Amino acid sequence: MIHQNRQLVAILFTDIVGYTQLMQHDEEKAMEAIKRHMEVLEKSVALHKGQVQEYYGDGSFSIFFSAFEAVRCAIDVQHQMRNHPPVPLRIGLHMGEILFEGKKVFGDAINIASRIQTLGLANAVLFSKEIMENIKNQHEFKTVSLGSFEFKNVDEPIEVFALTNEGLSVPKREQMDGKLKVQPSSSVRKNPLKMLPVKTVVGILAILLIIALIFFYPGIRFNAAGPGLGKSLAVLPFLNIGGDQENEFFCDGITEDIISQLSQISDLKVISPTSSMKYKESVKSLKQIAKELSVSAIMKGSIQRLGNRIKLTAELIDAETEKNLWKSSYENNYDEVFNIQQDVARQIAKALNTSLSKEESEKLGKTATLNISAYELYLKGRYYWNKRTKPDLMTALHYFGKSINADPDFARAYSGMADTYTILSDNGFVRVDSVAFLAKEAVQKALSLDSGLAEVRASHAIYLSSIEGNITLAMQELKKAILLNPNYASAFQWYAIEVMSKGKFEEAENNLDRAILLDPLSERIYFSKALLYYYSRNYSKAIAHLQTAAESNNSTSDYYQFISDIFYLQKQLDSARYYARLSDNSLWIDFMKPDLTAVKKQIKELAFKKSVPAEEIAFYYTLANEKDSAFRWLDICIKNKEFAGIKFFAISPQWDPLRSDPRFSIILQNSGIR
């Protein structure tokens, strides 16, 4: 009988990068690389009291009974491999229990170490949290967390770290493309939430989410079977024939409006414009796009403006067979564009055999404005609003104002104006009290003109939450928005944020999952999910989602600062410093230094700037352990009615250092949140 025993070991995997290609081009050099790899490994593993267990072509598998020695061996091997002649090697390590059976070894830990190695690049050493726990107090090792990953044949996400010692390479997230579960498009390819088998899990998840929505939203009733893949659609951006930039706003607006109209049909799953617009000028096949968005049909088309006339072509395509389900061409006067939109929406609904209620049919026939100039100005306003920078938001206000001047009864223009005022205050660009009246006036006018519009209800909810601190009423308004438009991804996201602030994390996650199904490429929704994990203290998942959001956004500094903040709270200072440098925030970088004298001086200077929210000043004073100053600025925050931040006081980890102080209970009592 073969003797068996289990032991806890550190596992080291190596792999020669680019070996297959080298073998094809220069077999002699490839064999020299293999020989050098084996010679270096044998000596180094023996020196560090390990054992080479197996060679497999261009790689190897070794075991150690000490994590310290395994990591030291990895550093030593990479150092030697950099010397002439260099061999590009990647290394992965993990610690776990394995089964010895004679000369053979078995165990999940071996698979994990192998998977981690695949994420690396030449001259990198990557390892798991289990290794990190064993070496974190050893100052000779410089480390950084690269976030969590979901590997093939591994049930739980694995947090992966990298050595940053001098001479070693550290891969960027976008460079890490190893043996992971099924990936979506490159813009969010590392997102664990979307690594789902399309034909099975999505269907089951959709049903579960619909059940959750029925439970959480009294009165809301979706089709019992859910939209499923059978009735699911993505409307791709209409192609602008002629290339006139002014017409670009119009083409995008037509796309968004058709999506908006179709989204009102409860029997149909429609992908949000945020995700659809990412495929503008995409060279991907329709089948690939449909797979990434988990839909069964794709609509595409083009628009050409010829003087006062418009030519629009549109076709609906079955993603699986690539057959046309419907196709049509419209050529009419420019002011007939609203009728064209309505007809396209009706024809699409008919081609997909959707069940239209009487109310839904009436909605498809409703026109927001008959003034084409007001409509175009509104579209420009939304274009700039979506960019969210202060200059762009001010430009959005300009266009919404001009739209209202063109049609004083255009509810959506007032809604856009209210949203802009609210976002300006939410982002700390202006004081709340400077826009509160203007936002209230705009949203009340929108409600008086069309309270049956989901967009207007959502605008009212955002105003109630951010300007008045009335979370309870905001949640009720968002429920109404969802009833009016069951495909309104942003409404699910905003509802999740409100229930999250109440500490209802499971309900928040259900709503964010629904939002992701409808808008799978939205950076903002992934950021909201990162917030959820941050507030619920699931830091590894928070970091993974922040990295995903950063990858799909050109402005990453805020995300990196947030990641650094999370590591700082966990006292993982090497990782905090690494991401602080990536954030390019000089104040935050100085927080990583032992002496905070310079930091405290910078905070005082920052406090004189009226544009900086009081909550931000309070947070910096909290980190600097200046509690009296922190509480003074929290009081100012409440006085300024900065409800966008105040509503998270009760749950946010950033205030944990203050919670034991009796003054914090008083802050919560005086918060003004309802």
N, C-alpha and C positions, 0 to 999 in steps of 0.2 A: 504494500500500500504506500502511495506517495505521501510524504509528510507535508502538511499544510500549516502555515502560520501567518498571522496578520501583524503588520507593523506600520507605524506612522513614519513616513519618510518625506523628504523634499525631493521633488522630481524635476529634472532639468532636461528640456528638449532643445536640440539645435537643428538648424536647417540652413543650407547654403542657398542664398538668394540668387535667382536667375540661373540655377544649375542646368536646367533642361535646355534653355536657349544656348548656354555656353557649350553644352555637349553637342548640339547640332552644328555649331560653327567651328569649334576647336576641341576635338575630343581629347587631345593631349593635355591641353590646359585644364580641362575639366577633371581629368584623372589626377593631375598634380594638385588641384584644389582639394579633391577627396583625400588624397594621401596626407596633405598638410593638416587638414581638419582632424584626421584620426590621430596623427602624431601629437598635435597640440592638446587635443582632448584627453588622450590617455595620460599624459604627464600631469596635466592640471587637475584632472579628477582624482588621480592617485594622491597628489600633493595635498588636496583638500579632503582627504579621507572618504572619497566617494567610490562608486563603482559604475563603470560603463556597462549598462545592461544589454544594449542592443544597438547595432548599426543598421540603417535601412537606406542604402543608396547614398543620398546627399544629406542625410541627417542622422541623429543619434538620440538615445534615451539613456539617461544616467540617474542614479539614486544616491541620496545622501541622508545620513541620520541627523544632520544639523542644517537648519535653514541658513545660519550664518555662513557655514562653509560652502553651501550651494551657491549663495549669492556672490561670495568672494571668488569662487571658481568661475562664475559667469563673467565677472569683471576681468579676471586674469585671462580667460580665453579670448574675450573681445580685444583686450590690449594686444595680445600676441597676433591675433588675426589682422590687426591693422598694420603690422609690420610687413616688410617686403618678403615674399610676394603676398599682397593682401588677399584675403578671402572674405567676401561679403557674407556675414553670418548673422542670423537672428536667433535669439534665445528666449524661451518661455519657461517659467517656473511655477510650480504649485506645490502645496503641502497637503497630504491626505493619507488615509489608510489604504494600503494595498495588500493583496493576498499573494504570498509566496507558495508555489506548488512545484517542488523540485527546482528546476532551473527556470521555470516560467513564472511570470508575475501578471496579476490581473487587478482591475479596480477602476472605478470612475475617475479617481484622481489622475490617472495616467491620461485619460481622454481629455480632461480639463487642461492639464499642462500642455498637451499637444495643440489644443484649440487656441490657447493664449499665445503660443509661439507664432501661429499663423497671422496674428495681427501686426507683428513687428515688421521692421525694415532692417536693412543692413546696419550692423553696429549698434543694435538696440537690445536692451534687456528688459523684458516685461514679466510681470509676476502678479499673483493673486493676492487678495486681502489676507489669506491665511499665511502667506510668506511675510506680508507687511506686518502682521501682528507680532511676528517673531523677531523682526529686525528694527522696529520703529524707534527703539531707544539706543540704537547703535549709530553714533554720530558719523561714522565713516561712510555711511550710505546716504546719499542724497536722492530723495524720491519725489514723485508727483503722481497724483491720481489722474487717470485718463478717462474716468467714468465707467459706467456699467454697460455690459454687452450681453446679448442673448446668443449663445452658441448652439450649433446643431447638436442634438442628442444630449443637451444639458438642460435640466428642468428650470433652474432658477438663474436670474441674471448674475453675472460675475463682475465684481469691480476689479478693474485692471490698473496696475501701477507701472510706472517706468522708473528705472534708475537714471538720474540726471548727473551722475558723477562726471568729472571732466573727461572729455574724449568720447563719451557715449552719445548716440543719437536718440532723440525723443520724437516719435512720430506724432504728427498732428492728427486730429480725429478723422479728417477727410482722407488721410492716407491709409487708414486702417480698414482693410477689406479682407478679412480672413474667413474662416469657416463659421459664418454666422447664419442664423435662421433666414428664411426668405426675405429679401430686401425690397423696399419700394424704390422710387426714383432717387437719383443721386442727391437731390436737394435735401432729402430727409432720410437718406439710406441707412443711417445708424439708429433709426428710431425703433425701439423694441415694440411699441404699440402697434406698429403696422406690419409686423412680420407674421401675417396670418394666411393660412391656406384659403384662397378666395372662395371656393365653392362650398366649403363646409362651415368654417368658423364664423365667417361674416354673416351667413344666414342665421346661425344659432344666436350669435351676439346681437343681431338686429332684433330678434324676437325677445331676447332677455331684456334689452334696453327698452323696447316698447312696453313690456310688462312693468318695468321700473317706472317709466313715465306715467303710465296709468295709475300706479300706486302713489307716486309723488305728486301728481297734478290732479286733484279731484275734478271731475268733469271732463277731462281730456280723454278722448277715446280715438285711438288710431285703428285703422283696418286691422282686424285680428291677426291676419297672416303677415302683416307688415309689407312694405314695398318689395323687399327682396331683390335679387339680381334680375328677376324677370321683368320688373317695372322700375328700372333705374337708368338714369340719364345724366350725361355730362354735355353741356353746351360749350363748345370751344369758341374762342374769340373769333368774331367775324373778321375776315380778311379785308383790309382797306385797299380797294383797287384805286390806283392813282397816286397813293403815297402822300397825299396832302396831310400835314400834321394836324391841322384844324379838324379834319375829318376823322382823325384817330380817336378823339374824345367821343365823337358820335358813334363810331363803330363799337367801341368798348361799352358805351352806354346802352346801345341796342342789345348787345349780348347780355348785359346785366339785367336789363328789363325783361327780356324773354325768360331768363332764369327766374327772376322774381315772380313773374306771372305763373310759370309752371310750378314753382315751389308751393303755391297755394293749394295744390292738389294733394290731398292726404294719401291717395292711392299710389303716389309716385315718389320715388326717392330721386332728388335732384341735387347734384353737387354744387356747392357754393361757388360764386364767382371768384373768390380768393384763390381756390385751387384750380379752377378752370383756366383762369388768366395766366397761370404759370406755363401753360402750353402754347402761349402766343409765339408764333413762328417756330414751333417745335418741329424737329425732323423725325420724331418718333412715329411709329406706326399707330394706327387707330386701335389695333388690338392691344398693343403695349400700354397705351394711355388708358384704355378701358380696364386693363388688369390692375394698373396702379391705382385707379380711382374706384375699383370694384363696382363697375356698372356694366349693364348689358347692351346699352346703346349710346351712340355718339351723334350729336348734331353738329354740323359745321356749315359755314356759308361765307358769303362775301357781300360787300356793299360798295356801290359806286355812285357818287353824286355827279350828275350832269346838269349843271346850272340849277334850275328849280325843280329838277326831277331826280328821282332816286331809283336805282336798280338793286334789288336784293335777291340773291339766290340762297337757298337753304336746302339741306338734305339730311335725312335721318338714316343712320347706318347701323345695322346689326353688328355688334363688335365681334361676335364669334365667327359669323359667316362672311362678314364684310359686304353683305347684300343691302341694297337700298330698300328701306321700309317706306320711305316717302321722299319726294323731291318736288320742289316748286321754284318758280322764278316770278318775281313781282317787279313791275315797272310802273311807277305812278308819280304824281306830284309829291313834292317834298313834304307838304303838310298832311299827307295821307299816311305818314310813317306809323302813327299809332294804330290805325286800322290794320296795317300790314303786320305789326307785332302781334295783335290780337288773333289774327287769322293763323299765323305761324304757330302760336301757342295752342290753339284749338286743334290744328291739324296734327301736331305732335302728340297731343293727348289722345286723339282718335287713333292714330297709328299704333300707339302702345297699348290700346284697349284699356285705358284707365277708366275707372268709374267716377263720373263727375256728379257731385250733388248739385241741387238747384242753386245753392248759395255759391258754390265754387264756379259754376257756369256763369253766374252773374258777375263774379269778380273778374273773370277773364275778359268780360266785355266792358269793364270799367276803365276809363281813361283818367289819369291823374291831372292832366292839363291839356287844353287844346291849343295852347300857345307854344309853337315850336321854338321860339327864341328863349322863352322861360325854361323850356325843357333842356335845350343845349347848355344854357348857363348853369343849370342845376347839375348836369353831368360833369361839367368842368369843376364845379365846387366839390363834388364827391371824389373826383380824381385827385385833387390836392388834399382833401381831407384824409384820404387813405394813406398819404405819405407821413402824416403825424408829426412833422417837425414844426417848430413855431412859425417860420416864414411861410410854409405851405398851408398851415391852418389859417393864418391871416389872409392868404390868397383865397382860400376856400370861403371865408366869410365874405370877401369881396364879391365872389361869383354868386353865392347864395342870396346876397342882398340885391344884386342886379336881377336875379331870377324873380325875386319877390316883386321888384319894381315892374317887371314885364307882366307878371300875373299875380296880383295880390291875394288870390284865392288858391295858390298852389301849396298844398299842405306839406308835400315832401321837401320843399325849399325851406320852410320854417323848421321842419324836423332837422334838416341838415345844419341849419344855423344853431339850433339848440345843442345838437351834438358837438359842434365845434367849440362853443363856449364851455361846455362841460369838460371836453378833453383838454382844452387850454388850462383849466384849473387843475384837473386830475394830474397832469404832467408837470405841474409846478411852474408853468410858463407865466401865469398871472395869478394874483390873489383871488380867492373864491369870491370875496365880497365885491370885487370889481366887475364880475360877470354874472352874479347870482340873479339879479333882476332881469338882465337881458335874456338869460337862458330861460327863466320862468315865463317871460312874456312870449318868447318864440314857441316854447313847447305848448303853452295854453292856446295860442293861436292855431297851431297844428291840430290839436285835439278838437277845437271847435269846428275846424274845416273838414276833418276826416278821422274820426275816432276808430273807424273800422279798418284802418291801415296798420299792419303789424309793425312797420317801420316807426310810425308815430308812437305806438304803445311802448316800443323799446326805448325811444328817445325820452319819453316821460319817465320810464323806469330808471334810466341812467341819471337823469336830473334829480329824481327823488333820492337816489342813493348817494350821489356825489355832492350835491348842493345842499340838500336838506337833511341827509343822514337818516332817512326813513327807509330802512331796509325792508320792513314788512310790506309796505305799500309797493315798493320797487319789485319785490318778488311777485306780488299779485299782478302787476302790469306785465311782467315778463311771461307769466302763465297765459295771459290774454294774447300776447304777441305770438306765442307758440300755437295757440288754438287757431289764430288767424292764418298762420303760415307754419305748418308742421315741418318744413324743411329749412327753417331759419336757424342756421348753425350758430350765428352770433348770439341769438336769443338764448339758446341752450348754454352757450359759454358764459354769458352774463348772469344767467340764473345760477349757474354753478358757482360763480364768484360770490354771489350774495349768500347762498346757503353755506359756502365755505367759511365766510366771515362769522357765521353762527356756530362753527365747529362741526357741521354736519358733513363730514368728509366723504362718507360712502355715497350719499345723495349727490354731492358735488361731482364725484368721480363718474357716476352713472350718466350725468348730464354732459360732462366733458367727453365721455366715450361716444355719446350720441352726436355731439358736435364734430368729433373727428371723423365719424362715418360720413357726415355730410360735407365736411371740409377737411379732407385728409392731409392737405399740404399747407395748412395755415400755421405760420410761425407763432401767431398770437395765441392760438388755442394750445399749442404745445407749451408756450410760456405759462399759460394759466394752469396747465397740468403740473408744471414744475413748481408753481406756487402752492398747489394743493399738497404735493409731497413735502415741500419745505415746511408748510404750516403743520402738517401731520408728523413731522420729524423723520420722514423717510428720506434721508439726505442723499443716499446713493442714487435713488430714482430721480430726485430733484435735479441732481447734477446731469444725469443722462439726458433729461428732457431739455435742460438749459443748453446743453451742447447741440442737441438737435435743432432747437430754435435758432441758435447762433449760426449753424450751418446754412439755414435757409434765409438768412438776413445779412445784408452787407455791413450793417453797423453792429459789431459784436462786442464793443467795449463794455456796455452795460451788462451783458450776459456774463462776460468773464469776471467783472467785478462781483456779480451776484455769486458766481461759483467760488470765487476767492473768499467771499463773506461766509459761505457755508463751511468751507474748510477751516476758516479762522474760528468759527463758533465751536468746531470740533477739536480745536487746538492742533490741527494738522498743518503746521506752519510752513513746511516746505512746499506743499501743494498750494497753500494760500498765497505765498510769495510768487510762485510761478504764474498763477492766474492774475495776480495783482499787476505783474509786469505786462501781461497781455492786455489788461484793461486800459493801460496808459493813463490811469488816474493818479496824479502825483500825490494827492492827499492819501489815497488808499494805499499806495505803495509805501508811504512813510509810516502807516499804521503797522507795517510788518517789521519795523525796526524796534529794537529793545527800548530805546529812549524816545518817549513821546512828546518831548518838549516842543519840537518843531510842529508836530501835529496839533497840539493845543493852541499854538499861535495861529495856525492856519484856520482852525475852527472859529476862533474869535473873528478873524478877518471875513470868513464866510458868513458869519452871523449878521454882518452889517449889510450884506447884499439882500435887498428886498425880494429878489427873484428866487432865492433859495427857500424851499418849504421849511417851516419850523420843525416838522417831523424829522427831516434829514439832519438838521442841527442837533436835535435831541438824540438821534441814533449815534452820531459821532461822539457826543459827550458820554453816552453810555459805554461805548467801546473804550474811551479814554479813562473810564472809571471816575468821571466827574459827575457824580450822581445828583448833586444839588443843581448843577447847571442843566443836566438832562431833564429833571422834573420841571424846572422853570420853563424850558422850551416845549415840554409836553403841554403845559398849561397854555402857552402861546398858541400851540397847534390847535387846541380845543377852542380858544378864543377866535382864531382865524377860520374855524369851521372846515378844517382840512379833512373832511369825512372820508375821502378816498383812502387815506392811511389810518384814520382813527378807527374805522370799523374793524381793523385787524389787530387792534391793541390787545384784545383778550386772548388771541391765539398765536401771535407771531413770536418765533424764537428770539428775534432781535431784542425783545424787551425782557427776556428771562432774567438777566442780571438785576432787574429792578423789581421783580415780582414779590420778593420777600419783604420789601420795604412797604410799610403801611400806606405811604403816600400813593403807591400804585393803585390800590383799591379805590382811593378817592378819585384818581384820574379816570378809572373805568366808570365810576358812578356819575361823574360830570361830563362824560364823553358826548352826550347828546344823541347817541345812536338809539334809534327806535326799532 
